[in-house]
Amino acid sequence: MKEHIMTETEWEEQMALKILAYTRDALFVDLRYMGRAFQIMTPQADRQITTLAVDGEVLHYSSEQLIRVFQKNDKYLNRLYLHGVLHCLFQHLWIGGQRDRLLWNTACDIAVEYVIDHLDKPAVRRILGWTREQTYKELGQYGEGLSAAVIYRYLQTKDPERIAVLHQEFAADDHRYWPKEEKRQAAPSPVRDQWKQASRQVTLEQKRQGDDKEKGQKLLEQQVKAGQQKRSYQDFLKKFAVMREELKMDPDEFDLSYYTYGLRLYGNLPLVEPVESSEVKKIQDFVIVVDTSYSTSGDLVKGFLQETFQILSGQNSFFRTARIRVLQCDETVQKEDVICSQEELEQMFRQFEIHGGGGTDFRPAFARVQQLMEEGAFDNLCGLLYFTDGKGIYPGERPPYKTAFLYLNDFEEDKVPAWAMRMRVDEGQWRI
């Protein structure tokens, strides 16, 4: 049998795989809590790229680049490999929404490099240059938990020349395999679910280490938790559904006596009388309060209302007679609308204006809802959802209905009442 002679290309791919394995092992020594995350993607040689690229499922690599860089600077490869993995772990591939692609890519690169630069580990340690030091100093005003969404807002304040400099400084991997058709809410996918599971595993592994963590590890933990908090808005609204009987055909239940009587009488023709009522879990009356203090934009509010109504009025969401009452409130209730159909929502948008612009006080909205309840305005009030961009004064007592606050910015967890659900959301998914 003729012995197979390895070609140069085959040799390069074989060596590249050994280098990737060596790189992964070097990272695992310093970051053992990342073990699960390092195992998800399958390496694959790709002649279309000149660096690493990830799509969540496959780690695309250039064999030539890996060999060349490994010979000169193996620590750079450690950082590059970790860079791609963190993009997936932080959900960057799937939460871009309708943002400007260049700004979003740059924001994601900065967010990842910020974490890596603060990991005091031999495998990735390096001296920071002037551009990075100055950028991190400017970003300090946003706090330590710098998510890509926060950095995106920071980049929106910069001119094109500055953005180009930052893009060149922080770019490492190739983003060409990130989802092209980004939607306001990313569609579920098995690949993304794997990374969600990996993020939970990272959180559990870090908890085992206790509170004695260095700064970089704490930053990584914050971003992982931020990604976990970006739950499906649709799933969040399911918390407000209630069980209630509604008249409808229920094919799962029938009277067996009719069934057997039909067989006896006609031979092969059973009679089925469907039960016309069944318990279903849906939303009936719902109150949405929009914080119209100075920093909430009209486009953002419209995007939020549009998506919320679409979810609530979707298939199997509403009773046949459902109402959404929309309150605009800053320090007082400024405007009130009632929506029962898509047509009424569109009509409201045609003349839509933000009413308010003062400070934030949550209590007036709750007082108005209490007044409406006493007047008999609701058949079945399932809950209140407060969409807010800042801090406010919470009610002193728990209301007799479910309540949730959606925060556009970071919020003080200890100030939120124990009876209120809360969710940190990303304005990029709603801005239109």
Residue, then its C-alpha position, 0 to 999 in steps of 0.5 A: m500500500k502506497e504511503h500517504i504523503m502529507t501535503e503542506t495544507e494538511w500539515e498546516e491544518q494539523m499544526a493549527l489544531k495542535i496550537l488551538a488545543y495548546t491555547r485552550d489548555a493554557l487558558f483553562v489553567d488560569l480560567r478553570y471556571m470557563g471549562r464548559a465554554f471552551q468546549i462548545m465550538t468545533p474548530q474548522a479551517d477557513r481560507q476566507i479569513t485571516t484571523l479567528a471568527v466565531d458563529g457560536e457553533v464553529l470556531h473558524y481559523s486561518s491555519e497560516q495565521l495561527i502558525r505564524v503568530f504562535q511562533k512570535n507571540d503565543k500570548y496574543l493567541n490566548r487573548l484572541y481565542l478568549h476574545g471570541v469565546l467571550h463574545c458568545l458567552f456575553q451573547h453579543l452575536w444575538i443581541g445586536g438588534q437594529r443597532d448600527r453594525l460598525l458601532w455595535n461590533t466596536a462596542c462588543d470588542i471593547a467590552v470583551e477587551y475590557v474584561i480581558d485587560h483586567l484579568d490578572k492572569p499570566a496567560v493573557r496579561r499585557i501592558l496597556g497602551w495609551t489609547r486603551e488607558q484613556t478609553y477605559k478612563e472615559l468609560g469609568q463614568y458609566g461604572e464598572g459593569l460595562s456591557a456592550a450596550v452601555i459602550y454603544r451609547y458611549l460610542q454614539t457620542k464620538d465622531p467618525e475619526r475617533i470611532a475608527v481609532l477605537h475600532q482599529e485598537f480593539a478589533a481582534d476577531d472577524h465578525r462576518y459569521w455573526p447573524k446578518e438578519e438581526k431582529r429586535q428580539a433574537a430568535p431562539s436557537p440551539v446554539r444560543d441555548q448552549w451558550k446560555q447553559a455555559s454562562r450558568q455553569v460559569t456562574l456556578e463555578q465562580k460561586r464556588q470560589g466565594d467572594d475572593k475574586e480579582k477585578g477582572q473575574k468580577l467584571l466577567e461575572q457581571q457581564v455573564k449575569a447581564g447576559q442571563q438577565k436579557r430574558s425573552y420579554q415574551d417569557f417575562l410577560k407570561k408571569f402576568a397571565v391568569m387562569r380563567e374560563e373562556l368559552k371555546m371548543d375543547p377537543d381534549e374533552f368529550d362525553l364518552s356516552y355520546y361516543t359509544y351511543g354513536l357507535r351502537l347506533y351507526g356502527n362506525l360513526p361516533l358522536v362527539e359533543p365538544v366541551e365549549s368551555s375550558e380554562v386558558k391562561k391569558i391576559q385580560d386587563f393590563v396597565i402599562v405606565v411609561d416614565t416620561s421624564y426628560s431622558t425618555s425618547g418618543d421613538l423608544v416609547k413607541g418601540f416598546l409599546q409596539e412590541t408589548f402590544q404585539i406580544l399581548s395581542g398575539q395568538n393565545s395571548f388575549f381574551r376576546t375582550a382585553r384592554i391595555r391602559v397606557l399611562q404617561c407619567d413623570e411626577t404626575v399622570q400626564k396622559e391616559d389612553v386605552i387600547c383594545s386593538q392594533e388599529e387603536l394602537e396605530q391611531m395613537f401613534r399617528q398623533f403620538e407625543i411624549h407628555g412630561g419631562g419632569g422628575t420621576d415619581f412612581r406613586p401617582a400612577f399607582a394612585r390612578v390605578q387604584q382610583l380606576m379600580e374603585e370606579g370599576a374600570f377593570d374586569n380583571l386587572c392582571g398587572l401593571l408594567y412600569f417602563t422607566d429610565g431612572k430612579g423614582i419614589y416607590p409606593g409604600e404598600r403592595p398593590p393588589y395586583k402583579t407589578a413589574f418594573l422594566y429598567l433601561n438603566d442600572f437600578e439600585e436592587d435594594k431600593v426596589p420593593a420585594w413585591a415588585m418584579r424587575m428586569r433590566v432591559d436593553e433599549g436597542q431592542w425597542r428603539i425604532 
